[in-house]
């Protein structure tokens, strides 16, 4: 923020009476002149200092910018492990080398579903590529349907970053895309394409908010072919460092709350929205050699009626290795 110099206006005294100037009059006038000169000198000096500080601040800020059109900022904490890995929401942080294994269980009366997902992420500069392989098993009143779901291939890249001068606010906007390749199993018949935008926001040393919005459309046969859906998600995190919670082997503890929603844009369910939440934590443990394990567990619950028709409750566990 540029500093503004406050200029003080000094009014000169009124015209003196028309009589002979005495010693005290001359001394008084000289004193006023000296005072004015001193004030002007200080004002000029303060103005010069302010301009120098402003120029220095501008130079420092411009020197931290890089990338296309200078939209990225070297001061950003994006890609430095500040943002926790989400449970149900797509990850949006830069990951250099990461592998994870998730297990999701949901249940509604005599219907329940199990999904195990293996994922690998690899960073190339600021570009993150990922591959997800999920296996799903659904049980509905004794009838079992299982098989590999779509194999998802995704990519994401930051586009614009803003970091406040004091580092309090750190925000990264980016673009992402995901393609789900069908495995032709009983639960995977359509190709899914999802372009996305995301934002990773850090406020202070503890609070983070990850937001992601996507437009999904299915390509293929069956009643779901051509279905388009608006998807969105928010991940709230509060990072507690080891110094504040000195548990042996624990580097960070991050309580998390997620909201995952989708709204159908066409077909018979047009306008119908489903919203699910999960509450849990992720524990980032101290590194074992080159690998740092990150454990997570969260309780899943429906927020609205549509989500409640799919599941009454659930639990998700996650094991992440950064290497």
N, C-alpha and C positions, 0 to 999 in steps of 0.2 A: 504494500500500500504506500502510495506516495505521501510524503509528509508535506504539510502546508505551513509556510512561514507567516506568522502574524506580524503585519507591519503596523507600527504605532505611529500615529500622526501627532505631531507636536505643534501646538499653536504658539506662535510668537506673541509676545505681549503687545498691548495696544500702543499707539503712538504716544510719546512722552510729552509732557507740558512744555510750552515754549518758554523756557527760562534757561539760564546758564547751568550747564552740567557741572555738578560737584564731584568730588572724589568718590563718594559712595555711589553716585549714579553710574560713573564710569566703571567702577569695580563690579557693580551689579550686572551691567550689560556684558562685560567680559565674562563673568561667571555664566550667564545665560548662553553665550556663544560657545563657551567650552562645553557646557552640558549638552547643547544641541549636537556639537561635533562628536562628542563621546557616544551619544545615542545613535547617530547615523552610522558611525564606525561599527558599533556593535551589531546594528541591524544588517549592514552589508556583510559583516563577518558571519552572522547567523544565517543569512540567506545563502552565502557561498557554501557554508557547511551543509545546509539542507540540500542544496543542489548536488553537492558532491555525494552525499549519502543516497540521494535518489538515484543518481547516475550509477553509483556502486551497486545499489539494490537491483536496478534494472539490468545491469551487466551480469550480476550473479544469476538472476532468474533466467535471462536469455541463455546463459552458458549451460544451464541444466536441461535445456530442451534439445530434442533430437528426433530422428525419424522423419516420415513424410510430413511436410509442412511444419515441422517442429512441434507436432501435436503430442509427443510423448515426453516424459520427464524422468530424468535419472533419479530424482529423489523419491519416486513412487515405491511403495512397498509391495507392489504387484509381483508375484513370483518369488517372494521371499518367505513363504510359509506362514504368512500372517492370517490368511483366510482358511478356516477349517474345511475339510472335505465334507460335503453334504451327504445326507442319507438317501433321500428320495429325489432331490433336485439335482440336475446336471451340474457337475463341477465347472467352474469358470476361471479358476486361477491358473497361472502358468505352472506346469509340472514338468520337471526335467526328466526324471526317471522314477516311475511309480507303478506299483502293482497292488491290486486290492481284491478282496474276496468278500462279498456281501451275502447275507441270508435274510430273506424277508418272509415272514409268516403272517397271514391275515385269516380271519375267521368270521363267519356269520352263521349262527345256528349250526346246522349239520353240513355246512359248506365251508371248506377251508382251502387255502392255496399256499404253496411253498415255491419260492423262487431263489435260486442260487446263481449269482452273477460273478464271473471272473472278468477282470478288467486290467488292461495295461495302458499306460500313458507315457509318451515320449516327447520331449521338447527339442525343437530345432530353432535356436535363437528365441524369438518371442512366439513362435508358432508351436502349439501343442496338438499332437495327434493322439487319438485314443481308439481302442478297440474293446468292445464289450461282448461277452458271450454268455447269455442267460439261459438257464434250464428251468422250466416251469412244470409244476405238477398240481393239478386242480382236482379236488374231490367234491362232487355235488351229489348228495344223497346216495353215496356208495358208488357212483359212476366216476371213473378216473380218466382224466385227460392229461397227457403229459408229452413233453418233447422240448426240443430247443426252440426258443423264441427267436425273433429277428436278431441277427448279428449286426450290431451297430458300429459304424465307423464314423468318427467325428473329428472336427478340427475347430480351433478357435484362435483368435488373434486380437490383441488390444489395438484400438484405433486412436483414442484420445485419453490423456491423463491430466488431471488437475491436482496440484498439491499447494495448499496455502503456504504463505511465507513462514509461518511458525510451525508447519508440519502437522497441525491439528487435524486438518481434513485432507484425505487422500482418496481420490476417486478415479477409477479406470473404466472407460467404456470400450466395448469390443463387439466383434461380430463372430458368429459361430454357425456351424452347419452340421447336421447329422443325417446319415442315410442308414436305414434299417433294411438289411438284405434278408429276404425270407428264406427259411430253411425247408419249406414245403412240408412241415410237420402239421399235426392237427391244430396247432395254435399259432402257426406262422405261415400265412399264405400271401400276404400283401407287402409290397415295398413301401416303406415310409420315408418321406423326405421332410426334414424340419430345418428351415433357416431360422436363426435366432439372433437376438441382441442381448447383451448382458452388461451389468455394472457391478463392480466390486468397490465397496465404500468402507473406508476405515475412519473412525472418529476417535481421536485420542489414542491411548495405548491399549485399550481393552475392547471397545465395541466395534463390531464389523457387521455389515449387511451386504449380502449377495443377492442380486435380483437378475432374473432371466425371463425372457419372453420369446415364445416361438410360435410359428405357424406350421402346423402339421397337415400333410395330405397323404392319403393312401392311394397307391396305384396297384390295381390287380383285380381279381375276380371276387365274387361273393357280394353279400349285402354291404360289407364295409368298403368295397372298392369305390374310390372317389370321395370318401369321407374327409372333410376338412375340420380341423380343431384348432382353437386358440389355446395355447398352453402357457402357464406362468408359474413362477415360484419365487419364494423369498426365504432366505436363510439368515437368521439372527444369531449372532455369537458374541460371547463375552469371555475374553481370554484371561485366565488367571495364571500368572507366571510362578515358577518354582519358588522364587524368593518370597512370594506372598502365601504360598501353600507348600511348605517344604516337606513333601512326601518323598521318601527315597525312591529313586528311579523315575520319578515323574518330572517331565520338563514343562508341560503346560496342561492345564485342565480347562476345557472349553464347554460350558453349558450352552445348549443350542435349542432353538425353536425353529421349525420349518413349516411353511404353508405351500402346498402343492395343489394347483387348480387347473381345470380345463373346461372349455365351453365349446359345445358342438356348433358348427357354423352352417351345417346343411343336413340333409336326410331327415328322418323322422324325429330325431332328437335335437333338431335345430333350436338353439337358445338355451338348452339345458346345461347346467353347470354342476361340476363336482369339485368339492373342496375338501382336502385331507390335511391334517396337521400331524406333526410328530414332535415329541419333547424328549430330549436326552442329553448326552454329553459325549465328547471325544477326548480321550486321554492320549496326549503325545508323550511317549516314553523316551528316555534317553537312548542314544544310538547304541547299537550293538555292532561294532565294527563299522562298516559303511552303511548299514541299513538302520533306519529309524522306524520302529513299529508305532502305529497309531491305532488304538482300539476305540471302538465306538458302539454305543447301544442306545436305542430310542424306542419309546412307546408310541404306537401309531393309533390315531383315533379319527373318525369321520367328523367333519364340521357341519355339513348340511345333509339333507335327506337323500339326495342322489348318491353321495358317497356312502351313506349308511346302508343303502340297498346293496352295495358291493361288499362291504365289510363292517363289522361292528367294532372290531379292535384288531390290533396287530403289534408285532414287535420286529425290529430290524437290528441286526448286528453287523459290524463292519470291521475288517482287519486290513489296514493299509500299511504297505512297506514303501518308504521312500529310500532310494539307494543311489 
